[in-house]
Amino acid sequence: MIRFLLRSVLLLVLLAALAAGAGTWFAHRPLALKSEVVDFTVQRGLGMRQAAKVIAEAGVDVDPAWLSWLARIGGRANTIKAGSYEVHAGITPWQLVLKLSDGDVSQADVLLVEGWTFSQVRKVLESHPELEPDTAGLGDAEILARIGATEAHPEGLFFPDTYLFDKRSNASGVLRRAYHAMQQRLDQAWAARDPALPLKTPYEALILASIVEKETGRAEDRGLVASVFANRLRIGMPLQTDPTVIYGLGADYDGRLRRRHLETDHPWNTYTRGGLPPTPIAMPGPDALLAAVRPQQSEFLYFVSRGDGSSQFSRTLAEHNQAVNRFIRNAGKSGSKP
């Protein structure tokens, strides 16, 4: 009996040693992939065995049962993270387990550019190859409700920046982050505003910042451009800014602004209506936000493009007309600030 028990114990020890050896070999053997890089997504709520099956189906040559066993004996089976992953040739099963438990997800990025309209933002997000276009087909109001925005109009509400995201994230998730980023930036700008600023709310500052963004070809002119609009608002003078008219025309704008466009009334026509337009006309960047709330001090009421991206500023209409003759009419160009 004793001899039998000793033999049984020795057999168990031998089997354990063999299993440990096989486990070590399996854990550190490079896995074959169907391509140099394999992408897969572990959905929220999946267990290790289910995740291992997803990985195998994506093109990683690994036995789901063995991978699940390895994660279990390594104490990692209950710590895997949901997300999109990217694995490269040469990865071992144990490295794969560590990747899942550490949440080492793969990321992509998208750039939202200063001066873009909301329609441009939607087009870029909904066509991005690594984003799920969950906003496609939704109206603006539905999108705002989905991201938790309280405003009635989406224009200008999103901060232009480069956003990193897990591959196969939703487009609405990027929008939500850009919305909160703009809220934070706008709050900071409003808190630092000039006490004499002729604006009543942060939203009015956002509107003015969007106009400054669209009217400036050079960063160094932003403060003076903002001062022109602030000075006009103080004395009740129409802003008369072409970008607002163009925005209001929408798809009817063919690239050339005509006099009839300036004379046709609509909510964004700052030639026919006083004060600010009802909404922003684009996404302002941080410099335009700062210029809008702390415009440079000046007595200027007019400006006109010099044709090189910079602007010529004037205090009186007579000075402005001289600048228009010099930079616009004599050059056969358009784009003055009446």
C-alpha positions in Angstrom: 0.0 0.0 0.0 2.8 2.4 1.0 4.6 1.6 -2.2 1.5 2.2 -4.3 0.9 5.6 -2.6 4.5 6.6 -3.2 4.1 5.7 -6.9 0.9 7.7 -7.1 2.6 10.8 -5.5 5.5 10.5 -7.9 3.2 10.2 -10.8 1.3 13.3 -9.7 4.5 15.2 -9.3 5.7 14.1 -12.7 2.4 15.1 -14.3 2.5 18.5 -12.5 6.0 19.1 -13.8 5.0 18.1 -17.3 2.0 20.5 -17.1 4.1 23.3 -15.8 6.6 22.7 -18.5 3.9 22.7 -21.2 2.4 25.8 -19.6 5.7 27.6 -19.7 6.3 26.6 -23.3 2.8 27.7 -24.3 3.0 31.0 -22.4 6.1 32.1 -24.1 5.7 30.7 -27.6 5.2 33.4 -30.2 1.8 33.2 -31.7 1.1 33.0 -35.4 -1.0 35.8 -36.8 -3.0 35.9 -40.0 -1.2 39.3 -40.8 1.5 41.5 -39.4 -1.1 43.3 -37.3 -4.4 41.9 -36.0 -7.1 44.1 -34.6 -9.9 42.9 -32.3 -12.4 44.4 -29.9 -13.3 42.9 -26.5 -16.8 44.1 -25.7 -17.8 45.1 -22.2 -19.0 42.2 -20.1 -17.1 39.4 -21.9 -15.3 36.8 -19.8 -11.8 35.6 -20.5 -13.0 32.5 -22.4 -15.3 34.6 -24.6 -12.6 37.2 -25.1 -10.2 34.4 -26.1 -12.7 33.1 -28.7 -13.0 36.7 -30.2 -9.2 36.9 -30.4 -8.9 33.5 -32.2 -11.6 34.5 -34.6 -9.9 37.7 -35.4 -6.8 35.9 -36.7 -4.6 35.1 -33.7 -3.7 31.4 -33.8 -4.3 30.5 -30.1 -6.5 27.9 -28.5 -9.2 29.8 -26.5 -9.2 27.1 -23.7 -5.5 27.3 -23.3 -5.4 31.1 -23.2 -8.2 31.2 -20.7 -6.4 28.6 -18.6 -3.2 30.6 -18.7 -5.0 33.8 -17.6 -6.6 31.9 -14.8 -3.4 30.3 -13.4 -1.7 33.7 -13.8 -4.4 35.4 -11.7 -5.5 37.6 -14.6 -8.7 36.0 -15.8 -10.9 38.4 -13.9 -9.1 41.6 -14.7 -9.4 41.9 -18.5 -10.5 45.3 -19.8 -12.9 46.0 -22.6 -11.7 47.9 -25.6 -10.1 47.7 -29.0 -6.7 46.1 -29.2 -3.9 45.7 -31.7 -1.4 42.9 -31.6 1.8 42.5 -33.7 3.8 39.5 -34.9 5.9 38.0 -32.2 3.4 38.4 -29.3 3.2 35.5 -26.9 0.2 34.2 -25.1 1.4 35.6 -21.8 2.0 39.0 -23.3 -1.5 38.8 -24.8 -2.9 38.1 -21.3 -1.0 41.0 -19.8 -2.2 43.3 -22.6 -5.8 42.4 -21.9 -5.5 42.8 -18.1 -3.6 46.1 -18.3 -6.1 47.5 -20.8 -3.4 48.3 -23.3 -5.9 49.3 -25.9 -5.1 50.6 -29.4 -5.9 54.2 -30.2 -6.6 56.3 -33.3 -7.0 60.1 -33.5 -9.1 62.7 -35.3 -8.3 66.4 -35.8 -11.1 69.0 -35.4 -9.8 72.2 -37.1 -10.4 75.8 -35.9 -12.9 77.5 -38.1 -14.8 74.3 -39.1 -18.6 74.3 -39.0 -20.6 71.6 -37.3 -21.4 70.0 -40.7 -17.7 69.7 -41.4 -17.2 68.1 -38.0 -20.0 65.6 -38.6 -18.6 64.6 -42.0 -15.1 63.9 -40.6 -16.3 61.9 -37.6 -19.0 59.9 -39.4 -16.5 59.0 -42.2 -13.6 58.1 -39.9 -12.6 54.5 -40.5 -12.0 53.8 -36.8 -15.2 55.4 -35.4 -18.7 54.0 -35.2 -20.9 56.6 -36.9 -23.6 56.4 -34.3 -24.7 60.0 -35.1 -25.3 59.3 -38.8 -29.0 60.0 -39.7 -29.6 61.9 -36.5 -30.8 65.5 -36.4 -28.8 68.2 -34.7 -31.2 68.2 -31.7 -30.9 64.5 -31.3 -27.1 64.6 -31.3 -27.1 67.4 -28.7 -29.4 65.4 -26.5 -27.2 62.3 -26.9 -24.1 64.1 -25.7 -25.9 65.9 -22.8 -25.7 69.4 -24.3 -28.4 71.9 -23.2 -28.0 74.3 -26.1 -30.5 74.4 -29.0 -28.0 74.8 -31.8 -24.7 72.8 -32.2 -22.6 75.4 -34.1 -19.4 76.4 -32.3 -20.0 74.2 -29.2 -17.0 71.9 -29.9 -13.4 72.7 -29.1 -11.0 72.2 -32.0 -8.2 69.9 -31.1 -6.7 66.4 -31.8 -8.7 63.7 -30.0 -7.3 60.3 -29.2 -9.9 57.5 -28.9 -10.0 53.7 -28.6 -10.6 52.2 -32.1 -14.2 51.5 -32.8 -15.4 54.1 -30.3 -18.6 56.0 -31.1 -18.5 59.4 -32.9 -20.8 60.7 -30.3 -18.2 60.0 -27.6 -15.7 62.2 -29.4 -18.3 64.9 -29.8 -19.1 64.7 -26.0 -15.4 65.2 -25.1 -15.1 68.1 -27.6 -18.2 69.7 -26.1 -17.0 69.5 -22.5 -13.6 70.8 -23.6 -15.2 73.9 -25.1 -17.4 74.4 -22.1 -14.3 74.3 -19.9 -12.3 76.7 -22.2 -15.3 79.1 -22.5 -15.7 79.2 -18.7 -12.1 80.0 -18.2 -12.1 82.7 -20.9 -15.3 84.3 -19.5 -13.8 84.4 -16.0 -10.8 86.3 -17.4 -12.9 88.7 -19.5 -12.4 92.5 -19.6 -14.9 94.1 -17.2 -15.8 96.6 -20.0 -16.6 93.9 -22.5 -19.9 94.7 -24.2 -21.2 91.1 -23.9 -23.7 89.7 -21.4 -23.1 85.9 -21.5 -20.4 83.3 -22.2 -22.5 82.2 -25.2 -22.3 85.8 -26.7 -18.5 85.5 -26.2 -18.5 82.3 -28.1 -20.4 83.9 -31.0 -18.0 86.8 -31.1 -15.0 84.4 -30.9 -16.3 82.4 -33.9 -16.6 85.6 -36.0 -13.0 86.6 -35.0 -11.8 83.2 -36.0 -13.3 83.5 -39.4 -12.2 87.1 -40.0 -8.5 86.8 -39.1 -5.9 85.5 -41.5 -3.0 86.3 -39.1 -2.9 85.5 -35.4 -1.4 88.9 -34.5 -4.5 90.7 -35.9 -7.1 88.8 -33.7 -7.0 91.3 -30.8 -7.6 94.3 -33.1 -10.3 92.5 -35.1 -12.1 91.8 -31.8 -11.7 95.4 -30.8 -13.4 96.6 -34.0 -16.4 94.4 -33.2 -16.4 95.3 -29.5 -16.3 99.0 -30.4 -19.2 98.6 -32.9 -21.3 96.8 -30.3 -20.7 99.5 -27.7 -22.1 102.2 -30.0 -24.8 100.1 -31.7 -23.1 100.0 -35.1 -23.9 96.9 -37.2 -21.0 94.4 -37.3 -21.2 94.1 -41.1 -19.1 91.0 -41.2 -19.1 88.9 -44.4 -18.5 85.4 -42.7 -21.9 85.7 -40.9 -23.7 86.4 -44.2 -21.9 83.5 -45.9 -22.9 81.2 -43.0 -26.5 82.2 -43.3 -26.5 81.4 -47.0 -25.5 77.9 -46.3 -25.5 75.7 -49.5 -26.6 78.7 -51.5 -23.2 80.3 -51.2 -21.2 79.5 -54.4 -17.9 81.0 -53.3 -18.6 84.6 -54.3 -20.4 87.1 -52.1 -22.6 89.5 -54.0 -24.3 92.8 -53.0 -27.7 91.2 -53.2 -26.5 88.7 -50.5 -25.6 91.6 -48.2 -29.0 93.1 -48.8 -31.1 90.0 -48.3 -32.2 89.8 -44.7 -31.8 86.6 -42.6 -30.9 86.0 -38.9 -27.1 85.9 -39.6 -27.0 88.9 -41.9 -25.1 91.5 -39.8 -25.5 94.1 -42.5 -29.3 94.1 -42.1 -29.5 93.3 -38.4 -27.8 94.9 -35.4 -25.9 93.1 -32.7 -24.5 89.6 -32.7 -26.0 86.8 -34.9 -28.1 84.2 -33.0 -25.4 81.5 -32.9 -21.7 81.0 -33.5 -20.7 80.5 -37.2 -17.8 78.1 -36.6 -15.5 76.5 -34.0 -13.2 79.2 -32.5 -9.8 78.2 -31.2 -8.3 79.3 -27.8 -6.7 82.4 -29.3 -10.0 83.6 -30.8 -11.7 83.0 -27.5 -9.2 85.0 -25.6 -9.3 87.9 -28.1 -13.1 87.9 -27.9 -13.2 88.4 -24.1 -10.1 90.6 -23.8 -9.9 92.5 -27.1 -7.0 94.8 -27.7 -7.8 98.4 -26.7 -8.3 100.6 -29.8 -10.5 103.2 -31.4 -10.8 101.3 -34.7 -14.2 100.8 -36.3 -13.1 99.4 -39.6 -10.7 97.0 -41.2 -10.0 95.7 -44.6 -7.8 92.9 -45.9 -4.4 93.9 -47.4 -4.5 90.8 -49.6 -1.7 89.0 -47.8 -3.7 87.7 -44.8 -3.2 90.8 -42.7 -5.6 93.7 -42.2 -5.5 97.5 -42.3 -7.4 99.1 -39.5 -9.1 102.5 -39.6 -10.8 104.9 -37.1 -13.0 106.8 -39.6 -15.0 106.0 -42.7 -12.8 108.3 -44.7 -9.6 106.5 -43.6 -11.3 103.2 -44.4 -12.4 104.2 -47.9 -8.8 105.2 -48.6 -7.6 101.8 -47.4 -10.3 100.1 -49.6 -9.1 102.1 -52.6 -5.6 101.1 -51.9 -5.9 97.4 -51.1 -9.2 96.4 -52.8 -10.5 98.5 -55.6 -7.1 99.3 -57.1 -6.3 95.6 -57.0 -9.6 94.5 -58.4 -10.4 92.5 -55.3 -13.3 92.2 -52.8 -13.4 91.6 -49.1 -13.6 95.0 -47.3 -15.2 95.7 -44.0 -17.7 98.5 -44.8 
